């Protein structure tokens, strides 16, 4: 990501700068969508939830004090909105089953088409492995490995001791590696 001063951007948003708000949304919309998709597992509902997150951010921007950082605050909000939607869904189950999406495919100008096919195949493999993990481990993989939060931030977000988060994170990575190898025994094997 580009080197944008997030605290300054937040200050400009608080002052009513519409361009700053647009820049803030553009900067974080993919990450928020990724979190909501992780929990809700349905693209359209995840997009709705992400939109709800940004509405709440707009309404609650004054409550953000910047001590822990904007990203952990934003992702905690995305997690809470998603969990609220899951609770409402459990109270009112949908008529039809929901289709599970494997993840967002992002294109890159770098790799050639053959490399892109290989990257997409590996990405699908990893997403399939993540989808089969326990909820607890999947959440840790999402927050730490995909979203890049520090273990201390995750511990605070989840209300758990840091040691617990560290050990669960380690077990989650082991579970992910095991699942990937089960899905494709050749993955990660040395090239011959």
JOUR-V507889 format. One record per residue. N is the residue number from 1. RES is the residue in one letter. SS is DSSP state (h for helix, s for strand, l for the rest). OMEGA is omega as a letter, one per 40 degrees, with the letter a starting at -180 (* if undefined). Layout:
((N;RES;SS;OMEGA) (N;RES;SS;OMEGA))
//
This chain:
((1;X;l;i) (2;X;l;a) (3;X;l;i) (4;X;l;i) (5;X;l;a) (6;X;h;i) (7;X;h;i) (8;X;h;i) (9;X;h;i) (10;X;h;i) (11;X;h;i) (12;X;h;i) (13;X;h;i) (14;X;h;a) (15;X;l;i) (16;X;l;i) (17;X;l;a) (18;X;h;i) (19;X;h;i) (20;X;h;i) (21;X;h;i) (22;X;h;i) (23;X;h;i) (24;X;h;i) (25;X;h;a) (26;X;h;a) (27;X;h;a) (28;X;h;a) (29;X;h;i) (30;X;h;a) (31;X;h;i) (32;X;h;i) (33;X;h;i) (34;X;h;i) (35;X;h;a) (36;X;h;i) (37;X;h;i) (38;X;h;a) (39;X;h;a) (40;X;h;i) (41;X;l;i) (42;X;l;a) (43;X;h;a) (44;X;h;i) (45;X;h;i) (46;X;h;i) (47;X;h;i) (48;X;h;i) (49;X;h;i) (50;X;h;i) (51;X;h;i) (52;X;h;i) (53;X;h;a) (54;X;h;i) (55;X;h;i) (56;X;h;i) (57;X;h;a) (58;X;h;a) (59;X;h;a) (60;X;h;a) (61;X;h;i) (62;X;h;a) (63;X;h;i) (64;X;l;a) (65;X;l;i) (66;X;l;a) (67;X;l;a) (68;X;l;a) (69;X;l;a) (70;X;h;a) (71;X;h;i) (72;X;h;i) (73;X;h;a) (74;X;h;a) (75;X;h;i) (76;X;h;i) (77;X;h;i) (78;X;h;i) (79;X;h;a) (80;X;h;i) (81;X;h;a) (82;X;h;i) (83;X;h;i) (84;X;h;i) (85;X;h;i) (86;X;h;i) (87;X;h;i) (88;X;h;i) (89;X;h;i) (90;X;h;i) (91;X;h;i) (92;X;l;a) (93;X;l;i) (94;X;l;i) (95;X;l;a) (96;X;l;i) (97;X;l;i) (98;X;l;i) (99;X;l;i) (100;X;l;i) (101;X;l;a) (102;X;l;a) (103;X;l;a) (104;X;l;i) (105;X;l;i) (106;X;l;i) (107;X;l;a) (108;X;l;i) (109;X;l;a) (110;X;l;a) (111;X;l;i) (112;X;l;a) (113;X;h;i) (114;X;h;i) (115;X;h;i) (116;X;h;i) (117;X;h;i) (118;X;h;i) (119;X;h;i) (120;X;h;i) (121;X;h;i) (122;X;h;i) (123;X;h;i) (124;X;h;i) (125;X;h;a) (126;X;h;i) (127;X;h;i) (128;X;h;i) (129;X;h;i) (130;X;h;a) (131;X;h;a) (132;X;l;a) (133;X;l;i) (134;X;l;a) (135;X;h;a) (136;X;h;a) (137;X;h;i) (138;X;h;i) (139;X;h;i) (140;X;h;i) (141;X;h;a) (142;X;h;a) (143;X;h;a) (144;X;h;a) (145;X;h;a) (146;X;h;a) (147;X;l;i) (148;X;l;i) (149;X;l;i) (150;X;l;a) (151;X;h;i) (152;X;h;i) (153;X;h;i) (154;X;h;i) (155;X;h;i) (156;X;h;a) (157;X;h;a) (158;X;h;a) (159;X;l;a) (160;X;l;i) (161;X;l;a) (162;X;h;i) (163;X;h;i) (164;X;h;a) (165;X;h;i) (166;X;h;a) (167;X;h;i) (168;X;h;i) (169;X;h;i) (170;X;h;i) (171;X;h;i) (172;X;h;i) (173;X;h;i) (174;X;h;i) (175;X;h;i) (176;X;h;i) (177;X;h;i) (178;X;h;a) (179;X;h;i) (180;X;h;i) (181;X;h;i) (182;X;h;a) (183;X;h;a) (184;X;l;a) (185;X;l;a) (186;X;l;a) (187;X;l;i) (188;X;l;i) (189;X;l;i) (190;X;l;i) (191;X;l;i) (192;X;l;*))
//
